[in-house]
Amino acid sequence: MKPPTLEEVLRQRAEADAERRRAAAAADRRLLKELAEQAAYEAEQREMQAERDRKWARSRASG
């Protein structure tokens, strides 16, 4: 078996680099999605707590 040509080595390296970039981009997208979901959950929890606080304040003011 003869050694690979320079062109073949460069092509393989370019393919490997492209695959690494695709994998990194996919990981970035997953991370951003998780961060967005976490932020949405936290905002929902803050809103629910704010509503509980308003109800508590109304009951204290009327009681």
mmCIF file as Biopython writes it, N, C-alpha, C and O atoms, coordinates in Angstrom:
data_model
#
loop_
_atom_site.group_PDB
_atom_site.id
_atom_site.type_symbol
_atom_site.label_atom_id
_atom_site.label_alt_id
_atom_site.label_comp_id
_atom_site.label_asym_id
_atom_site.label_entity_id
_atom_site.label_seq_id
_atom_site.pdbx_PDB_ins_code
_atom_site.Cartn_x
_atom_site.Cartn_y
_atom_site.Cartn_z
_atom_site.occupancy
_atom_site.B_iso_or_equiv
_atom_site.auth_seq_id
_atom_site.auth_asym_id
_atom_site.pdbx_PDB_model_num
ATOM 1   N N  . MET A ? 1  ? 0.854   -1.179 0.000  1.0 0.0 1  A 1 
ATOM 2   C CA . MET A ? 1  ? 0.000   0.000  0.000  1.0 0.0 1  A 1 
ATOM 3   C C  . MET A ? 1  ? 0.895   1.235  0.000  1.0 0.0 1  A 1 
ATOM 4   O O  . MET A ? 1  ? 1.826   1.349  0.797  1.0 0.0 1  A 1 
ATOM 5   N N  . LYS A ? 2  ? 0.598   2.136  -0.894 1.0 0.0 2  A 1 
ATOM 6   C CA . LYS A ? 2  ? 1.441   3.320  -0.986 1.0 0.0 2  A 1 
ATOM 7   C C  . LYS A ? 2  ? 0.930   4.399  -0.023 1.0 0.0 2  A 1 
ATOM 8   O O  . LYS A ? 2  ? -0.254  4.411  0.315  1.0 0.0 2  A 1 
ATOM 9   N N  . PRO A ? 3  ? 1.799   5.292  0.415  1.0 0.0 3  A 1 
ATOM 10  C CA . PRO A ? 3  ? 1.377   6.342  1.354  1.0 0.0 3  A 1 
ATOM 11  C C  . PRO A ? 3  ? 0.404   7.305  0.674  1.0 0.0 3  A 1 
ATOM 12  O O  . PRO A ? 3  ? 0.416   7.464  -0.547 1.0 0.0 3  A 1 
ATOM 13  N N  . PRO A ? 4  ? -0.440  7.945  1.490  1.0 0.0 4  A 1 
ATOM 14  C CA . PRO A ? 4  ? -1.411  8.884  0.897  1.0 0.0 4  A 1 
ATOM 15  C C  . PRO A ? 4  ? -0.697  10.103 0.309  1.0 0.0 4  A 1 
ATOM 16  O O  . PRO A ? 4  ? 0.373   10.511 0.760  1.0 0.0 4  A 1 
ATOM 17  N N  . THR A ? 5  ? -1.324  10.648 -0.694 1.0 0.0 5  A 1 
ATOM 18  C CA . THR A ? 5  ? -0.758  11.850 -1.313 1.0 0.0 5  A 1 
ATOM 19  C C  . THR A ? 5  ? -1.020  13.047 -0.420 1.0 0.0 5  A 1 
ATOM 20  O O  . THR A ? 5  ? -1.859  12.995 0.479  1.0 0.0 5  A 1 
ATOM 21  N N  . LEU A ? 6  ? -0.306  14.107 -0.671 1.0 0.0 6  A 1 
ATOM 22  C CA . LEU A ? 6  ? -0.500  15.344 0.087  1.0 0.0 6  A 1 
ATOM 23  C C  . LEU A ? 6  ? -1.944  15.830 -0.049 1.0 0.0 6  A 1 
ATOM 24  O O  . LEU A ? 6  ? -2.548  16.287 0.921  1.0 0.0 6  A 1 
ATOM 25  N N  . GLU A ? 7  ? -2.482  15.729 -1.249 1.0 0.0 7  A 1 
ATOM 26  C CA . GLU A ? 7  ? -3.864  16.162 -1.476 1.0 0.0 7  A 1 
ATOM 27  C C  . GLU A ? 7  ? -4.839  15.347 -0.626 1.0 0.0 7  A 1 
ATOM 28  O O  . GLU A ? 7  ? -5.788  15.883 -0.053 1.0 0.0 7  A 1 
ATOM 29  N N  . GLU A ? 8  ? -4.581  14.034 -0.559 1.0 0.0 8  A 1 
ATOM 30  C CA . GLU A ? 8  ? -5.459  13.162 0.232  1.0 0.0 8  A 1 
ATOM 31  C C  . GLU A ? 8  ? -5.358  13.508 1.722  1.0 0.0 8  A 1 
ATOM 32  O O  . GLU A ? 8  ? -6.372  13.556 2.419  1.0 0.0 8  A 1 
ATOM 33  N N  . VAL A ? 9  ? -4.165  13.745 2.196  1.0 0.0 9  A 1 
ATOM 34  C CA . VAL A ? 9  ? -3.978  14.113 3.607  1.0 0.0 9  A 1 
ATOM 35  C C  . VAL A ? 9  ? -4.689  15.436 3.898  1.0 0.0 9  A 1 
ATOM 36  O O  . VAL A ? 9  ? -5.378  15.571 4.909  1.0 0.0 9  A 1 
ATOM 37  N N  . LEU A ? 10 ? -4.518  16.395 3.015  1.0 0.0 10 A 1 
ATOM 38  C CA . LEU A ? 10 ? -5.171  17.697 3.209  1.0 0.0 10 A 1 
ATOM 39  C C  . LEU A ? 10 ? -6.693  17.571 3.163  1.0 0.0 10 A 1 
ATOM 40  O O  . LEU A ? 10 ? -7.396  18.217 3.940  1.0 0.0 10 A 1 
ATOM 41  N N  . ARG A ? 11 ? -7.201  16.736 2.249  1.0 0.0 11 A 1 
ATOM 42  C CA . ARG A ? 11 ? -8.653  16.530 2.151  1.0 0.0 11 A 1 
ATOM 43  C C  . ARG A ? 11 ? -9.180  15.899 3.435  1.0 0.0 11 A 1 
ATOM 44  O O  . ARG A ? 11 ? -10.202 16.321 3.977  1.0 0.0 11 A 1 
ATOM 45  N N  . GLN A ? 12 ? -8.463  14.878 3.915  1.0 0.0 12 A 1 
ATOM 46  C CA . GLN A ? 12 ? -8.898  14.214 5.151  1.0 0.0 12 A 1 
ATOM 47  C C  . GLN A ? 12 ? -8.867  15.186 6.333  1.0 0.0 12 A 1 
ATOM 48  O O  . GLN A ? 12 ? -9.768  15.184 7.172  1.0 0.0 12 A 1 
ATOM 49  N N  . ARG A ? 13 ? -7.832  16.007 6.389  1.0 0.0 13 A 1 
ATOM 50  C CA . ARG A ? 13 ? -7.736  16.980 7.471  1.0 0.0 13 A 1 
ATOM 51  C C  . ARG A ? 13 ? -8.887  17.998 7.385  1.0 0.0 13 A 1 
ATOM 52  O O  . ARG A ? 13 ? -9.478  18.365 8.400  1.0 0.0 13 A 1 
ATOM 53  N N  . ALA A ? 14 ? -9.188  18.439 6.171  1.0 0.0 14 A 1 
ATOM 54  C CA . ALA A ? 14 ? -10.288 19.398 5.990  1.0 0.0 14 A 1 
ATOM 55  C C  . ALA A ? 14 ? -11.620 18.766 6.388  1.0 0.0 14 A 1 
ATOM 56  O O  . ALA A ? 14 ? -12.452 19.423 7.014  1.0 0.0 14 A 1 
ATOM 57  N N  . GLU A ? 15 ? -11.829 17.502 6.032  1.0 0.0 15 A 1 
ATOM 58  C CA . GLU A ? 15 ? -13.067 16.812 6.420  1.0 0.0 15 A 1 
ATOM 59  C C  . GLU A ? 15 ? -13.159 16.677 7.934  1.0 0.0 15 A 1 
ATOM 60  O O  . GLU A ? 15 ? -14.222 16.893 8.515  1.0 0.0 15 A 1 
ATOM 61  N N  . ALA A ? 16 ? -12.053 16.321 8.570  1.0 0.0 16 A 1 
ATOM 62  C CA . ALA A ? 16 ? -12.056 16.178 10.026 1.0 0.0 16 A 1 
ATOM 63  C C  . ALA A ? 16 ? -12.316 17.530 10.698 1.0 0.0 16 A 1 
ATOM 64  O O  . ALA A ? 16 ? -13.064 17.611 11.672 1.0 0.0 16 A 1 
ATOM 65  N N  . ASP A ? 17 ? -11.701 18.575 10.178 1.0 0.0 17 A 1 
ATOM 66  C CA . ASP A ? 17 ? -11.929 19.913 10.737 1.0 0.0 17 A 1 
ATOM 67  C C  . ASP A ? 17 ? -13.390 20.333 10.581 1.0 0.0 17 A 1 
ATOM 68  O O  . ASP A ? 17 ? -13.988 20.902 11.494 1.0 0.0 17 A 1 
ATOM 69  N N  . ALA A ? 18 ? -13.947 20.044 9.417  1.0 0.0 18 A 1 
ATOM 70  C CA . ALA A ? 18 ? -15.347 20.401 9.173  1.0 0.0 18 A 1 
ATOM 71  C C  . ALA A ? 18 ? -16.263 19.630 10.123 1.0 0.0 18 A 1 
ATOM 72  O O  . ALA A ? 18 ? -17.226 20.192 10.645 1.0 0.0 18 A 1 
ATOM 73  N N  . GLU A ? 19 ? -15.974 18.359 10.348 1.0 0.0 19 A 1 
ATOM 74  C CA . GLU A ? 19 ? -16.787 17.562 11.271 1.0 0.0 19 A 1 
ATOM 75  C C  . GLU A ? 19 ? -16.684 18.108 12.689 1.0 0.0 19 A 1 
ATOM 76  O O  . GLU A ? 19 ? -17.683 18.169 13.406 1.0 0.0 19 A 1 
ATOM 77  N N  . ARG A ? 20 ? -15.486 18.503 13.094 1.0 0.0 20 A 1 
ATOM 78  C CA . ARG A ? 20 ? -15.326 19.097 14.432 1.0 0.0 20 A 1 
ATOM 79  C C  . ARG A ? 20 ? -16.113 20.400 14.556 1.0 0.0 20 A 1 
ATOM 80  O O  . ARG A ? 20 ? -16.739 20.663 15.584 1.0 0.0 20 A 1 
ATOM 81  N N  . ARG A ? 21 ? -16.075 21.210 13.502 1.0 0.0 21 A 1 
ATOM 82  C CA . ARG A ? 21 ? -16.842 22.470 13.532 1.0 0.0 21 A 1 
ATOM 83  C C  . ARG A ? 21 ? -18.338 22.197 13.618 1.0 0.0 21 A 1 
ATOM 84  O O  . ARG A ? 21 ? -19.056 22.867 14.360 1.0 0.0 21 A 1 
ATOM 85  N N  . ARG A ? 22 ? -18.810 21.197 12.845 1.0 0.0 22 A 1 
ATOM 86  C CA . ARG A ? 22 ? -20.245 20.853 12.899 1.0 0.0 22 A 1 
ATOM 87  C C  . ARG A ? 22 ? -20.631 20.366 14.295 1.0 0.0 22 A 1 
ATOM 88  O O  . ARG A ? 22 ? -21.673 20.749 14.827 1.0 0.0 22 A 1 
ATOM 89  N N  . ALA A ? 23 ? -19.791 19.529 14.877 1.0 0.0 23 A 1 
ATOM 90  C CA . ALA A ? 23 ? -20.084 19.011 16.217 1.0 0.0 23 A 1 
ATOM 91  C C  . ALA A ? 23 ? -20.080 20.136 17.244 1.0 0.0 23 A 1 
ATOM 92  O O  . ALA A ? 23 ? -20.932 20.171 18.132 1.0 0.0 23 A 1 
ATOM 93  N N  . ALA A ? 24 ? -19.134 21.045 17.127 1.0 0.0 24 A 1 
ATOM 94  C CA . ALA A ? 24 ? -19.067 22.170 18.066 1.0 0.0 24 A 1 
ATOM 95  C C  . ALA A ? 24 ? -20.286 23.078 17.902 1.0 0.0 24 A 1 
ATOM 96  O O  . ALA A ? 24 ? -20.845 23.554 18.890 1.0 0.0 24 A 1 
ATOM 97  N N  . ALA A ? 25 ? -20.691 23.314 16.671 1.0 0.0 25 A 1 
ATOM 98  C CA . ALA A ? 25 ? -21.867 24.153 16.432 1.0 0.0 25 A 1 
ATOM 99  C C  . ALA A ? 25 ? -23.125 23.487 16.998 1.0 0.0 25 A 1 
ATOM 100 O O  . ALA A ? 25 ? -23.977 24.161 17.577 1.0 0.0 25 A 1 
ATOM 101 N N  . ALA A ? 26 ? -23.241 22.182 16.833 1.0 0.0 26 A 1 
ATOM 102 C CA . ALA A ? 26 ? -24.395 21.467 17.381 1.0 0.0 26 A 1 
ATOM 103 C C  . ALA A ? 26 ? -24.392 21.542 18.907 1.0 0.0 26 A 1 
ATOM 104 O O  . ALA A ? 26 ? -25.440 21.732 19.523 1.0 0.0 26 A 1 
ATOM 105 N N  . ALA A ? 27 ? -23.221 21.392 19.510 1.0 0.0 27 A 1 
ATOM 106 C CA . ALA A ? 27 ? -23.123 21.498 20.971 1.0 0.0 27 A 1 
ATOM 107 C C  . ALA A ? 27 ? -23.498 22.905 21.425 1.0 0.0 27 A 1 
ATOM 108 O O  . ALA A ? 27 ? -24.177 23.073 22.438 1.0 0.0 27 A 1 
ATOM 109 N N  . ASP A ? 28 ? -23.061 23.908 20.681 1.0 0.0 28 A 1 
ATOM 110 C CA . ASP A ? 28 ? -23.416 25.297 21.018 1.0 0.0 28 A 1 
ATOM 111 C C  . ASP A ? 28 ? -24.925 25.502 20.942 1.0 0.0 28 A 1 
ATOM 112 O O  . ASP A ? 28 ? -25.518 26.145 21.808 1.0 0.0 28 A 1 
ATOM 113 N N  . ARG A ? 29 ? -25.541 24.948 19.899 1.0 0.0 29 A 1 
ATOM 114 C CA . ARG A ? 29 ? -27.002 25.094 19.760 1.0 0.0 29 A 1 
ATOM 115 C C  . ARG A ? 29 ? -27.723 24.415 20.916 1.0 0.0 29 A 1 
ATOM 116 O O  . ARG A ? 29 ? -28.687 24.958 21.456 1.0 0.0 29 A 1 
ATOM 117 N N  . ARG A ? 30 ? -27.251 23.215 21.302 1.0 0.0 30 A 1 
ATOM 118 C CA . ARG A ? 30 ? -27.882 22.527 22.434 1.0 0.0 30 A 1 
ATOM 119 C C  . ARG A ? 30 ? -27.730 23.341 23.712 1.0 0.0 30 A 1 
ATOM 120 O O  . ARG A ? 30 ? -28.678 23.473 24.486 1.0 0.0 30 A 1 
ATOM 121 N N  . LEU A ? 31 ? -26.542 23.885 23.930 1.0 0.0 31 A 1 
ATOM 122 C CA . LEU A ? 31 ? -26.313 24.681 25.131 1.0 0.0 31 A 1 
ATOM 123 C C  . LEU A ? 31 ? -27.197 25.927 25.138 1.0 0.0 31 A 1 
ATOM 124 O O  . LEU A ? 31 ? -27.805 26.252 26.157 1.0 0.0 31 A 1 
ATOM 125 N N  . LEU A ? 32 ? -27.269 26.614 24.015 1.0 0.0 32 A 1 
ATOM 126 C CA . LEU A ? 32 ? -28.114 27.810 23.947 1.0 0.0 32 A 1 
ATOM 127 C C  . LEU A ? 32 ? -29.578 27.465 24.178 1.0 0.0 32 A 1 
ATOM 128 O O  . LEU A ? 32 ? -30.294 28.219 24.838 1.0 0.0 32 A 1 
ATOM 129 N N  . LYS A ? 33 ? -30.031 26.335 23.644 1.0 0.0 33 A 1 
ATOM 130 C CA . LYS A ? 33 ? -31.412 25.908 23.860 1.0 0.0 33 A 1 
ATOM 131 C C  . LYS A ? 33 ? -31.652 25.630 25.343 1.0 0.0 33 A 1 
ATOM 132 O O  . LYS A ? 33 ? -32.665 26.049 25.903 1.0 0.0 33 A 1 
ATOM 133 N N  . GLU A ? 34 ? -30.712 24.919 25.977 1.0 0.0 34 A 1 
ATOM 134 C CA . GLU A ? 34 ? -30.856 24.622 27.406 1.0 0.0 34 A 1 
ATOM 135 C C  . GLU A ? 34 ? -30.879 25.914 28.231 1.0 0.0 34 A 1 
ATOM 136 O O  . GLU A ? 34 ? -31.673 26.051 29.161 1.0 0.0 34 A 1 
ATOM 137 N N  . LEU A ? 35 ? -30.000 26.856 27.882 1.0 0.0 35 A 1 
ATOM 138 C CA . LEU A ? 35 ? -29.964 28.125 28.613 1.0 0.0 35 A 1 
ATOM 139 C C  . LEU A ? 35 ? -31.271 28.896 28.439 1.0 0.0 35 A 1 
ATOM 140 O O  . LEU A ? 35 ? -31.776 29.489 29.392 1.0 0.0 35 A 1 
ATOM 141 N N  . ALA A ? 36 ? -31.811 28.888 27.236 1.0 0.0 36 A 1 
ATOM 142 C CA . ALA A ? 36 ? -33.078 29.581 26.975 1.0 0.0 36 A 1 
ATOM 143 C C  . ALA A ? 36 ? -34.215 28.917 27.741 1.0 0.0 36 A 1 
ATOM 144 O O  . ALA A ? 36 ? -35.065 29.602 28.308 1.0 0.0 36 A 1 
ATOM 145 N N  . GLU A ? 37 ? -34.235 27.583 27.761 1.0 0.0 37 A 1 
ATOM 146 C CA . GLU A ? 37 ? -35.281 26.879 28.504 1.0 0.0 37 A 1 
ATOM 147 C C  . GLU A ? 37 ? -35.163 27.175 29.995 1.0 0.0 37 A 1 
ATOM 148 O O  . GLU A ? 37 ? -36.172 27.374 30.672 1.0 0.0 37 A 1 
ATOM 149 N N  . GLN A ? 38 ? -33.939 27.204 30.507 1.0 0.0 38 A 1 
ATOM 150 C CA . GLN A ? 38 ? -33.731 27.505 31.925 1.0 0.0 38 A 1 
ATOM 151 C C  . GLN A ? 38 ? -34.182 28.932 32.244 1.0 0.0 38 A 1 
ATOM 152 O O  . GLN A ? 38 ? -34.823 29.167 33.269 1.0 0.0 38 A 1 
ATOM 153 N N  . ALA A ? 39 ? -33.851 29.872 31.378 1.0 0.0 39 A 1 
ATOM 154 C CA . ALA A ? 39 ? -34.260 31.264 31.593 1.0 0.0 39 A 1 
ATOM 155 C C  . ALA A ? 39 ? -35.783 31.384 31.577 1.0 0.0 39 A 1 
ATOM 156 O O  . ALA A ? 39 ? -36.357 32.111 32.388 1.0 0.0 39 A 1 
ATOM 157 N N  . ALA A ? 40 ? -36.434 30.678 30.662 1.0 0.0 40 A 1 
ATOM 158 C CA . ALA A ? 40 ? -37.896 30.716 30.590 1.0 0.0 40 A 1 
ATOM 159 C C  . ALA A ? 40 ? -38.508 30.119 31.854 1.0 0.0 40 A 1 
ATOM 160 O O  . ALA A ? 40 ? -39.469 30.663 32.396 1.0 0.0 40 A 1 
ATOM 161 N N  . TYR A ? 41 ? -37.956 29.010 32.321 1.0 0.0 41 A 1 
ATOM 162 C CA . TYR A ? 41 ? -38.449 28.383 33.547 1.0 0.0 41 A 1 
ATOM 163 C C  . TYR A ? 41 ? -38.293 29.335 34.732 1.0 0.0 41 A 1 
ATOM 164 O O  . TYR A ? 41 ? -39.214 29.503 35.531 1.0 0.0 41 A 1 
ATOM 165 N N  . GLU A ? 42 ? -37.116 29.956 34.835 1.0 0.0 42 A 1 
ATOM 166 C CA . GLU A ? 42 ? -36.877 30.878 35.948 1.0 0.0 42 A 1 
ATOM 167 C C  . GLU A ? 42 ? -37.814 32.083 35.890 1.0 0.0 42 A 1 
ATOM 168 O O  . GLU A ? 42 ? -38.296 32.540 36.926 1.0 0.0 42 A 1 
ATOM 169 N N  . ALA A ? 43 ? -38.075 32.596 34.697 1.0 0.0 43 A 1 
ATOM 170 C CA . ALA A ? 43 ? -39.001 33.718 34.555 1.0 0.0 43 A 1 
ATOM 171 C C  . ALA A ? 43 ? -40.406 33.301 34.987 1.0 0.0 43 A 1 
ATOM 172 O O  . ALA A ? 43 ? -41.103 34.061 35.660 1.0 0.0 43 A 1 
ATOM 173 N N  . GLU A ? 44 ? -40.812 32.107 34.605 1.0 0.0 44 A 1 
ATOM 174 C CA . GLU A ? 44 ? -42.132 31.605 35.007 1.0 0.0 44 A 1 
ATOM 175 C C  . GLU A ? 44 ? -42.205 31.466 36.533 1.0 0.0 44 A 1 
ATOM 176 O O  . GLU A ? 44 ? -43.209 31.827 37.147 1.0 0.0 44 A 1 
ATOM 177 N N  . GLN A ? 45 ? -41.145 30.943 37.130 1.0 0.0 45 A 1 
ATOM 178 C CA . GLN A ? 45 ? -41.126 30.788 38.583 1.0 0.0 45 A 1 
ATOM 179 C C  . GLN A ? 45 ? -41.172 32.153 39.288 1.0 0.0 45 A 1 
ATOM 180 O O  . GLN A ? 45 ? -41.854 32.309 40.301 1.0 0.0 45 A 1 
ATOM 181 N N  . ARG A ? 46 ? -40.452 33.124 38.754 1.0 0.0 46 A 1 
ATOM 182 C CA . ARG A ? 46 ? -40.485 34.477 39.342 1.0 0.0 46 A 1 
ATOM 183 C C  . ARG A ? 46 ? -41.887 35.082 39.244 1.0 0.0 46 A 1 
ATOM 184 O O  . ARG A ? 46 ? -42.363 35.724 40.181 1.0 0.0 46 A 1 
ATOM 185 N N  . GLU A ? 47 ? -42.535 34.872 38.107 1.0 0.0 47 A 1 
ATOM 186 C CA . GLU A ? 47 ? -43.888 35.404 37.934 1.0 0.0 47 A 1 
ATOM 187 C C  . GLU A ? 47 ? -44.859 34.733 38.901 1.0 0.0 47 A 1 
ATOM 188 O O  . GLU A ? 47 ? -45.722 35.397 39.475 1.0 0.0 47 A 1 
ATOM 189 N N  . MET A ? 48 ? -44.721 33.418 39.083 1.0 0.0 48 A 1 
ATOM 190 C CA . MET A ? 48 ? -45.602 32.717 40.026 1.0 0.0 48 A 1 
ATOM 191 C C  . MET A ? 48 ? -45.360 33.224 41.451 1.0 0.0 48 A 1 
ATOM 192 O O  . MET A ? 48 ? -46.309 33.398 42.216 1.0 0.0 48 A 1 
ATOM 193 N N  . GLN A ? 49 ? -44.102 33.459 41.808 1.0 0.0 49 A 1 
ATOM 194 C CA . GLN A ? 49 ? -43.798 33.972 43.136 1.0 0.0 49 A 1 
ATOM 195 C C  . GLN A ? 49 ? -44.341 35.389 43.301 1.0 0.0 49 A 1 
ATOM 196 O O  . GLN A ? 49 ? -44.858 35.738 44.362 1.0 0.0 49 A 1 
ATOM 197 N N  . ALA A ? 50 ? -44.227 36.194 42.267 1.0 0.0 50 A 1 
ATOM 198 C CA . ALA A ? 50 ? -44.755 37.557 42.326 1.0 0.0 50 A 1 
ATOM 199 C C  . ALA A ? 50 ? -46.274 37.531 42.536 1.0 0.0 50 A 1 
ATOM 200 O O  . ALA A ? 50 ? -46.812 38.333 43.298 1.0 0.0 50 A 1 
ATOM 201 N N  . GLU A ? 51 ? -46.960 36.607 41.858 1.0 0.0 51 A 1 
ATOM 202 C CA . GLU A ? 51 ? -48.414 36.494 42.028 1.0 0.0 51 A 1 
ATOM 203 C C  . GLU A ? 51 ? -48.746 36.061 43.457 1.0 0.0 51 A 1 
ATOM 204 O O  . GLU A ? 51 ? -49.678 36.587 44.065 1.0 0.0 51 A 1 
ATOM 205 N N  . ARG A ? 52 ? -47.988 35.106 43.989 1.0 0.0 52 A 1 
ATOM 206 C CA . ARG A ? 52 ? -48.221 34.701 45.384 1.0 0.0 52 A 1 
ATOM 207 C C  . ARG A ? 52 ? -47.985 35.870 46.329 1.0 0.0 52 A 1 
ATOM 208 O O  . ARG A ? 52 ? -48.739 36.060 47.283 1.0 0.0 52 A 1 
ATOM 209 N N  . ASP A ? 53 ? -46.942 36.656 46.069 1.0 0.0 53 A 1 
ATOM 210 C CA . ASP A ? 53 ? -46.652 37.823 46.908 1.0 0.0 53 A 1 
ATOM 211 C C  . ASP A ? 53 ? -47.778 38.849 46.832 1.0 0.0 53 A 1 
ATOM 212 O O  . ASP A ? 53 ? -48.151 39.434 47.849 1.0 0.0 53 A 1 
ATOM 213 N N  . ARG A ? 54 ? -48.327 39.075 45.626 1.0 0.0 54 A 1 
ATOM 214 C CA . ARG A ? 54 ? -49.436 40.031 45.480 1.0 0.0 54 A 1 
ATOM 215 C C  . ARG A ? 54 ? -50.667 39.545 46.237 1.0 0.0 54 A 1 
ATOM 216 O O  . ARG A ? 54 ? -51.333 40.328 46.914 1.0 0.0 54 A 1 
ATOM 217 N N  . LYS A ? 55 ? -50.969 38.251 46.124 1.0 0.0 55 A 1 
ATOM 218 C CA . LYS A ? 55 ? -52.120 37.700 46.855 1.0 0.0 55 A 1 
ATOM 219 C C  . LYS A ? 55 ? -51.922 37.852 48.361 1.0 0.0 55 A 1 
ATOM 220 O O  . LYS A ? 55 ? -52.843 38.227 49.087 1.0 0.0 55 A 1 
ATOM 221 N N  . TRP A ? 56 ? -50.708 37.555 48.816 1.0 0.0 56 A 1 
ATOM 222 C CA . TRP A ? 56 ? -50.415 37.684 50.245 1.0 0.0 56 A 1 
ATOM 223 C C  . TRP A ? 56 ? -50.574 39.135 50.693 1.0 0.0 56 A 1 
ATOM 224 O O  . TRP A ? 56 ? -51.138 39.400 51.755 1.0 0.0 56 A 1 
ATOM 225 N N  . ALA A ? 57 ? -50.079 40.072 49.887 1.0 0.0 57 A 1 
ATOM 226 C CA . ALA A ? 57 ? -50.185 41.491 50.223 1.0 0.0 57 A 1 
ATOM 227 C C  . ALA A ? 57 ? -51.644 41.935 50.245 1.0 0.0 57 A 1 
ATOM 228 O O  . ALA A ? 57 ? -52.035 42.716 51.112 1.0 0.0 57 A 1 
ATOM 229 N N  . ARG A ? 58 ? -52.452 41.451 49.310 1.0 0.0 58 A 1 
ATOM 230 C CA . ARG A ? 58 ? -53.885 41.811 49.288 1.0 0.0 58 A 1 
ATOM 231 C C  . ARG A ? 58 ? -54.584 41.261 50.537 1.0 0.0 58 A 1 
ATOM 232 O O  . ARG A ? 58 ? -55.408 41.941 51.148 1.0 0.0 58 A 1 
ATOM 233 N N  . SER A ? 59 ? -54.243 40.026 50.904 1.0 0.0 59 A 1 
ATOM 234 C CA . SER A ? 59 ? -54.909 39.440 52.072 1.0 0.0 59 A 1 
ATOM 235 C C  . SER A ? 59 ? -54.492 40.179 53.344 1.0 0.0 59 A 1 
ATOM 236 O O  . SER A ? 59 ? -55.307 40.340 54.253 1.0 0.0 59 A 1 
ATOM 237 N N  . ARG A ? 60 ? -53.263 40.621 53.422 1.0 0.0 60 A 1 
ATOM 238 C CA . ARG A ? 60 ? -52.803 41.369 54.593 1.0 0.0 60 A 1 
ATOM 239 C C  . ARG A ? 60 ? -53.463 42.744 54.642 1.0 0.0 60 A 1 
ATOM 240 O O  . ARG A ? 60 ? -53.802 43.236 55.718 1.0 0.0 60 A 1 
ATOM 241 N N  . ALA A ? 61 ? -53.644 43.363 53.476 1.0 0.0 61 A 1 
ATOM 242 C CA . ALA A ? 61 ? -54.233 44.705 53.435 1.0 0.0 61 A 1 
ATOM 243 C C  . ALA A ? 61 ? -55.733 44.654 53.768 1.0 0.0 61 A 1 
ATOM 244 O O  . ALA A ? 61 ? -56.266 45.582 54.376 1.0 0.0 61 A 1 
ATOM 245 N N  . SER A ? 62 ? -56.404 43.578 53.372 1.0 0.0 62 A 1 
ATOM 246 C CA . SER A ? 62 ? -57.844 43.504 53.610 1.0 0.0 62 A 1 
ATOM 247 C C  . SER A ? 62 ? -58.163 42.855 54.952 1.0 0.0 62 A 1 
ATOM 248 O O  . SER A ? 62 ? -59.306 42.905 55.408 1.0 0.0 62 A 1 
ATOM 249 N N  . GLY A ? 63 ? -57.171 42.251 55.583 1.0 0.0 63 A 1 
ATOM 250 C CA . GLY A ? 63 ? -57.437 41.504 56.804 1.0 0.0 63 A 1 
ATOM 251 C C  . GLY A ? 63 ? -57.159 42.284 58.009 1.0 0.0 63 A 1 
ATOM 252 O O  . GLY A ? 63 ? -57.336 41.786 59.121 1.0 0.0 63 A 1 
#
